[in-house]
């Protein structure tokens, strides 16, 4: 299916409407966009979540930021946390990862 919009929210809605095998629960669509807000489509609603601010000089390596987001998000999702908590945890994990070289956590302080 061709999507004829540039609206990330509209694209998320169209992705959510695509066929899926598991009909027991609705689909959640999340688009992360670097420094732009994350877009979440869930239960018929689109919501944007602003990213955590970071100075350009503190960004070391963006490789793994998406994976870190997913890991942080899922860590809360499996605990049945609300979607906002899941997204914030994902953003926190990505925020930490981009400040170090490679996919490693910074030293605990």
SVG drawing of the C-alpha trace seen along z (x, -y; Angstrom):
<svg xmlns="http://www.w3.org/2000/svg" viewBox="-9 -22 43 37">
<polyline fill="none" stroke="black" stroke-width="0.4" points="0.0,0.0 1.3,-3.4 1.1,-6.1 0.5,-9.5 1.3,-11.7 4.4,-13.1 2.7,-13.2 4.5,-10.7 1.3,-10.4 -0.8,-9.5 1.9,-7.0 1.7,-5.4 -2.1,-5.1 -1.7,-3.4 0.9,-1.0 -1.3,-0.2 -4.2,0.7 -2.1,3.2 -3.1,6.9 -1.7,8.8 -1.9,12.3 -2.6,11.7 -6.0,10.1 -6.1,10.4 -4.6,6.9 -4.2,3.8 -1.0,2.8 1.3,0.1 3.4,-1.8 6.4,-3.8 8.6,-5.9 11.8,-7.4 13.3,-10.2 16.6,-11.2 16.3,-14.7 12.7,-15.0 9.8,-13.8 9.0,-10.1 5.6,-9.4 3.4,-6.7 0.1,-5.4 -1.9,-3.4 -5.6,-2.7 -6.6,-5.1 -4.6,-8.0 -1.3,-9.6 0.9,-11.2 4.3,-12.8 7.0,-12.6 9.8,-15.1 13.3,-13.7 15.5,-14.4 17.6,-17.5 21.3,-17.0 24.1,-19.3 25.6,-18.4 29.1,-18.2 27.8,-15.4 26.7,-13.2 29.5,-10.7 28.0,-7.8 24.4,-7.4 24.8,-3.7 22.7,-1.6 20.3,-4.4 17.3,-2.7 18.2,0.6 18.7,-1.1 15.3,-2.7 13.6,0.6 15.4,2.3 14.4,-0.5 10.8,-0.6 10.4,3.2 11.9,3.3 8.9,1.3 6.3,2.7 6.8,6.3 6.0,4.9 2.7,3.5 3.8,-0.1 1.8,-2.8 3.0,-3.7 4.4,-7.1 6.6,-5.4 7.7,-2.9 8.6,-5.7 10.4,-7.7 12.5,-4.7 13.3,-4.0 14.4,-7.6 16.5,-7.5 18.3,-4.4 18.9,-6.0 20.1,-9.2 22.7,-7.3 23.9,-5.2 24.6,-8.2 27.0,-9.7 29.5,-6.8 31.4,-5.1 29.8,-1.8 27.0,-0.1 28.2,-0.2 26.7,-1.7 28.6,-4.5 30.2,-3.9 27.8,-4.0 28.3,-7.1"/>
</svg>
